[in-house]
């Protein structure tokens, strides 16, 4: 068969061309669709002809797919999507189906899996097949005989919807290499501590044993790749595409200390001369490990701070002490590693005072050079979604229009007395609170250049002009205001 795999573009549908949120998303959120490259590798191994199209990278409009399909003439189209972009995937499928009704279209991805795993049956008419859960093995079985298999939803010839139970383990993902030759590798660029660089994504493990309430996790048992296999893939990428910067996609990069040491020592021993970044828990890093990772090429690391309020951290099942983030950021600064500390507002129990507590923490600790603020979003399949839908812990879900589930500039639930409108406003003010302090400007320039700093200062200036000062200046941040 001829197979076309599509990752839909989404920022052009949600943001205007000059919206800072779109610029930010384009700059930091364009990643090679590695999941599609894995599916493509399986298909090619079985003798099928495959193409991958990244609609976000190419700013592809849904109507543009008509010419693409007309030129390639695929027998099967596969579309993947996250929650906020799923409606775009549906639209693409509808447009293609209307013009080419005989072409079979399959859908997969974390949103489709999550919404069906919660006991619902959600299977839009424009799709012929749907892959639920860990689908790499199911995909291989399906392509081998073109018949439905475990882990699928499909329509039979009578248009009845059939959902097959069971699911296969994707442990095969530990050994197969993705079909990177089908990606536009040299078009993926990323701001780093060393300037804008071409980069590739890779992982040494997949899965996370933790149970944070805001995360949908298909892999609670971690699958570790053979270290030699990872090193070989890095070498191939360097040789074939001259790419030497890597983003490690592991959910928790240092969760297995022994495996992390083994990988870093392998990079050093084989003189791979790369730089890489990833994320981990703040309590899973220490001086010895940080030093070794830096020697292997670590340039930046992310920590999920979420909140500085201990009660809220306990409610989201994030069992990491606030002090761990202080120490982890100090270590990163000691070895010249860039950091990003991810925070969330609008979690269960959130109040203006708890938000102020997080912002004060970020204001006081100079070792925390960079941080971002997202809005808690109850994605399907998460415990947060269940809580919000059942009006638990002060949460109330207001819409299931998934186009609004975006984390930045949009909120979909009431949190206590905090409304979506208030949360969006606070998110903007919180950003200003983080980056108004001059001692953070240097790291902004290093990461995003002087233009990035000017954009930040422009957004902060708008807040000041509009009188939104409650989190900006110390006398309001620490003492509060009447409106708080």
N, C-alpha and C positions, 0 to 999 in steps of 0.2 A: 504493500500500500504506500501511497504518498500521505504523509502526516504533517500537518501544520500545527505547531504549538504556539500559543499566544499568551503573552503577559500584557494585560490591558494598561494603557496610559490612564492616569487619573487626575493629575494636578491641573491639567488644562480644563477639565470639566468642573472642578470645584473652586478654582481661584482665577481671578482676572490676571492678565499678563504681567501687570506691575504690582500685584499684591505681594508684600514681603513674605507672606506664608508660602506662596508658590516658589519664590526664589529660594527660600530656605529649604523647602522640600526637594526641589530640583538639585540643590547643591549637595545635600547630605543623604538623600533617600534613594538615589538611583543606584541600584545594585544589579549586577548580572543575575538573570533569573536562573540560578543554579539548580533549582528544583526541576525546571524544564530540561536543563542540560542532562540531568540524571535520567529522566524519562526518555530523552532522545537517545542516550547511550544504550538503553535497553532495547529500544525500537531498532536502532541500527544493527545491533548484535543479531537481531532476528531477520535482518535483510530488508527492512523497510527504509524508504527514503524520507528524510525528515528535514524540516526547516523550523527555526525558532524566530519569532518576531517579538521584540521588546517595544511595545507601544508607548511606554513612558519615555524611553530613551529617544524614540523617533517622533514624539508628539503626534502619534497616529490617531486620526479621528475615526470613530466607528464606521463611517461611510467609506473610508479609504480601504477597508478590508475587501470590498467588492472586487477591486482591481487585483489585489493580491491573490485572492482565491481564484479569480478568472485566469490569471497567469500561471499559477502553480498547479491548479486542478487537483486539490487534495481529495483523498477518499475519506479521511478522518481529520477532524479539527479538535484539538484539545485546548481548553481555556482554563487558566488558573486565576484566582482573585482572592484578595483579602476582604474583610467585611465592608469597609467604605467604598471599595471599587467593585463590589459584586454586581450592583445594578448596571455598571458599565459593561461587565461581561455578559449580562443578560441582553443588553441592547445590541452588542456586537453579534451575538448568536442570532437574535431576531432578524437583524438586517441580512445576515448571511443566509438564514433559512428561507427568507422571503424570496431571495434571488436564486438560491441553489437548494431547493427543498429536499433533494435526494442525498446531499452530503450529511454524513453522521457527525454530530457534535457532542463531545464529552466535556464534562466540567469537573473540576477538583479544586483542591486548595483548602486552607485551614478553615475558612468561613463555611464552606459547604459541609465539611466534616463536622464542625462544631455544632452547627444548627441541626444537623440530622442526628448527632450523637445524643442530643438532649431528649430523645424520644419523639421528636417531631418528624414529619415527613415533608420535606421541602424540595420539590423537584419541578422547576419551571418548565413549561411546555416546549420551549425552544431547544431543550437539551434531550438527546437520545440516551446518553449514559452519564452516570455520575459516580465518581470514585470517593468513597468515604474512608477516613482514617489513613493508616499507613499503607499507601497504595502501590508502592513500587512493585511488589510481587504480584498483586492483582493485575496491574498494568501489563506485566510480562505474560501472565497466563491468558489474559484477554487477547493480546496481540498474537499469541501463539496459535489460537484457534478461532479467534473472532467470535467468541461466545461469552456470555456473562459468567462471572465467577464471584467468589466470596469478596465482600467489601464493596459491592456495586449496587447501584440503583439503575433500573433501565425500564424501557417500555417495550412490551411484546407486540406482536403484530396486530393484536386486538386493542392496542393503545392502553392496556392495563399497566399500572405502575407496579413494578416488582422490586422489593428491597431485599437483598440477600444478606443473611446474617453472617457473623464471623468475620475475622480479619487476619491477614497474614502478617507475620513479623517482617520488618524491613532490615533484618540484619545483613542482607546482601549489600546494603548501601555502604557497608564498611569496606568492601573490596572493589566495587565497580568504580571506574573513573568517569566523570561527567564528559559529555561531548562538547568540550569547549570550542572546538573548531567551528561550531554552529553559532557561536556568540560573536558579537562585534567587540571583541576584547579591548582593542586599543581606543575605544570611544568612552570607556568608563574611567572617569577621573575623580579624584577625591582630594579635598584640602587636608594636608597633613602637617606635622611639625616641620617638615622639610619642603613645604610648598605644595603646589598642585601636582599630583602624581597619578600615573596610570596604576590601576590596582586590580587584583583578582580576589574573589572570595573563596574560602576553603574552610574545612573544619577537621578537627582531630577527634571530636566526639559529638554525638547527638543525643539529646535528652537532658532532663533535669529532674532530680528526685524531690525538689521542694514543691510546696503547694500554695504559693501566693494566690490570693483570691482573685486577682485581676488577670491572671494568665491562664490561657487554655493550653494544656500540655498533653500531646499525644504520646510522648516518649517519657514516661516516668522512670523506666529502667534505662540506664545510659548504655549506649552502644559505642564502644571505643574502636577506632580504626587502628590497624597495625601501624606503628610509628614509621617503619620503613616505607609503607605505602604512602603515608603523608609526605615524607621527605622526597620520595620519587615524584609525587605529583608537583611539589614545589619546583623541583629541578626541571620538569617538563615545561611548566609554565614559563620559567625564566628562559629556557632554551627556545621555545616555540614563539613566544610573544614579547620577549625582553621586558617582562614585568617583574619588578622586584619588591613591590609593596603589596601586603596581604591584609585583608580583614578576616580575622578568625570568627566564624559564625557559631562557635560553641556557646551554648547557653551559659555555662559557667566554665571559663577557660581553665581555671586552676583547681577544679573540683577534685581531681586525682593528682596529688602532688608528684607521685612517682612518674606518672605518664607525662606530666608537664616537664619535669626535669629531663626525662628521656628524650622528648622532642627537642628541647632547647640544646641539649648536648649534641644531638644529631645535627642540628643546624650549624652549630659551631664546628664540630668535627669535620663536616663535609664542606665547610667554607662556602655556604650558600649565599652569604652577603645579602641578606634581605632585611627589610623593616616590616613590622607587623603591628596590628592593634587588635584588641578584643575587649571582652568585659568579664567581670567576675564578681564574687561577693567580697566585701571589704574585709571580712574575717578569714578569708582563704588566701591571704597573701602575707608574706613575711620578708624580712630584709634579705635573707639568703636567696629566696626564690626570685624576688624582684631583681636583685643584682644579676642573677643568671639569665633571666628573661631579657634584660637590657643588653647583656653581652650577646644574646642570640638575635637581637634586633627590635625588641619591643620599643615602640615610639609613643603609644598612647593606650590608655586603659580606661574603661568605663565602670562605674559603680552605681548600683541601684539604691540610692539613698532613700528615695520615696518621701520620707518625712522625718522631721526631728522630734516629733511628738511620740514618746514611747508607747502611750496607750493606743494610738492609731497604728503604730507599727505592729503591735501585738494583735490588733484586730484583723490585720491583713496577713497574718501568719509569716511575717518577715522577721525571723529570729536572729537579727544581727544588731548588736549594740551600737548606739550612736558613737561611742568612743572609737569603734573599729574604723569608722569612716575618717575620723581625724587622723588616726595612725596611718591608714592606707594612703591618704593624700600626702601626708608628710613623707612617706617612703617614696612615693612617685616623684615628688619635688626633689628629694635627695639625689635621685638618679636621673633627673632631667626628663621624666616621662610625663607627657600631657595627660590630663584627666578630664573626664566628663562625668558629672554626678547628676543622675536623673532623679527628678522629684515629681511627685504627683499631688495635685490638689483635688479635693472632692472625694476623698476616701471616706468610708464609714466613720462617723464621729467627728468629721471635720467642722471646724468653726473658724471665725476670723482670728481668734486668739491662737489656735493651733497653726494656722497659716503663718501668722506673725512669728511664732516660735521657730518655724522652719527658716523663714527669711532672716531672722536674727542670727540663727546658727550659721547661715551662709555668709552673713555680713561680718561676723566675728572671726571666722576661721580663714585666715589669709592663705592657708595651704590649699584651700579649695579654689582653684583657679577658674574652673568653668562648671556651670550647672545649667540645666534646662528645667522648665516647668511644663508638664502636660496636665491635661484634665482627665480624671479617672473616667474610663469608658467601660461600660459593662458589656464586653463582647460575649456573644453567644457561646455557651459551653463553659463559662467561668462561674465560680461561686458568686462573684460580684453581680453577674447577670441574674442569677437566681434570687439573690437578696433584693435587688432593685425591683424585680418583677413581682416579688411577694411582699413588697413594702416593709422589709426588715431593716433593722439597725438605722432607722431614720432615712432610708433611701426610698425613692419613688421613681420608677421608670416612666418617662413621659412619652416616649415614642419608640417604635421599632422600625422607623425609617433609617435603614442602615447607612444611607448616604451622609447622615449627620454624625456617625460614629468616628470622629476624626482626631480627637485628642487635642488639637490646636484650633482655637477659634470656634469651638463648638462643644456643647455639653447636652446630655440627653436625660439627666435625672436631677431631681431635687435632692439635696444632701442637707438634712435638717432644715434650717431656714434659708440655706443658700440655694438660689435658683440658678438655672443655666445661664441666664443673662448676667447674674452677679459673678458666677464662676469665670465666664469669659472675660469680664472686665478685670477681675482679680488676676487672671493669668497674664494679661498685658502689664498690669501694674507690678506684678511679681518679677517679671522679666526686667523691668526698669530698676527695681530694687536690687537685683543681682548685679547688673552691669553699670550702674551709675557710679560705683566706686572706682576711682582711677587705677587702683592697684590691680584691677582685672583687665585693664585695657591692653596691657602688653601681651597677654595670652590670646586675646581676641585678634590682635594684629598678626601674631605668629600663625594663627590658625586660618584667619580669613582675610588678612591684609588690611590696609588702611581703609579700603572701601567698606569692609565689614564693620570696622569701628564706626565709620561715618553713618552707616545704616542704623547701628545700635543707638548712637547719640541722637539721630533724628527721631527715632521712636520714643526715646526718653524725653526729648524736647516737647513732643506732642502731648505726653502725659502731663508735663509741667504746665503747658499752656492751657490744658483742659482742667487744671486744678486737681488732678488725681495724685495727691501727695501722701496718702496715708501710709504707704510702704516705702516711699522714696527717701525721706529725710529722717535722721535719727530721732528727732524730737517727737515725730509722729509714730515711727516704727516701734520705738521702745515704750512710749507712754500711751499710745492709742489715741483715737479721736472720738468725738461724740457719735459719729456714724458707725464706729466699730462696736 
